[in-house]
Amino acid sequence: MKKIDVIEKSRGRFFGLKTKQGNVLNARYVSSSDKYLTVFDRNEQEEIKLAKKSVKSVSYGGETFR
């Protein structure tokens, strides 16, 4: 399963998200478009919009997807 698919199918649950820029988020999926993804960052209590290409890995359900 691809990283973006995991995020979109997380059904509102929180997951770990690591970006290519080195940011680590405890995030929840909000919405997406062709090139962008919007997540809610639990630590900062704000929505963040990022490019799908910038996602390095996703941790969800005890597994890491790269």
C-alpha positions in Angstrom: 0.0 0.0 0.0 1.3 3.5 -0.9 1.9 6.2 1.8 -0.8 8.5 0.5 -3.3 5.6 0.4 -2.6 4.8 4.0 -3.2 8.4 5.0 -6.4 8.7 3.0 -7.8 5.4 4.5 -6.9 6.2 8.1 -10.5 7.2 8.7 -9.8 10.1 11.0 -7.3 8.3 13.2 -3.9 9.8 14.1 -0.7 8.6 12.4 2.9 9.5 12.4 4.1 11.4 9.4 7.7 12.2 8.5 8.6 14.7 5.7 11.6 14.9 3.4 12.4 18.2 5.1 12.8 16.4 8.5 9.6 17.4 10.1 7.8 14.8 12.2 4.1 15.1 12.9 1.4 13.3 14.8 -1.3 14.0 12.2 -4.8 13.3 11.2 -6.1 13.3 7.6 -8.3 16.3 6.7 -8.4 16.4 2.9 -6.4 16.1 -0.3 -6.2 17.2 -3.9 -4.1 15.9 -6.9 -0.8 17.3 -5.5 -1.5 18.5 -1.9 -2.5 17.0 1.3 -4.0 18.7 4.4 -3.5 17.2 7.8 -4.2 18.3 11.3 -1.0 18.4 13.5 -2.0 17.2 16.9 1.1 18.8 18.6 0.7 22.3 17.1 -3.1 22.2 17.0 -3.2 23.5 13.4 -3.9 22.3 9.9 -0.9 22.0 7.6 -1.0 21.8 3.8 1.9 20.0 2.3 2.9 18.5 -1.1 2.3 14.8 -1.5 5.8 14.4 -2.8 7.2 15.7 0.5 5.9 12.8 2.5 8.9 10.5 3.4 7.1 7.9 5.5 3.9 7.2 7.4 3.5 5.1 10.6 0.1 3.7 11.1 -1.3 0.6 12.8 2.2 -0.5 14.0 3.6 -0.4 10.5 5.9 2.1 8.7 5.2 2.8 5.0 8.0 4.3 3.0 
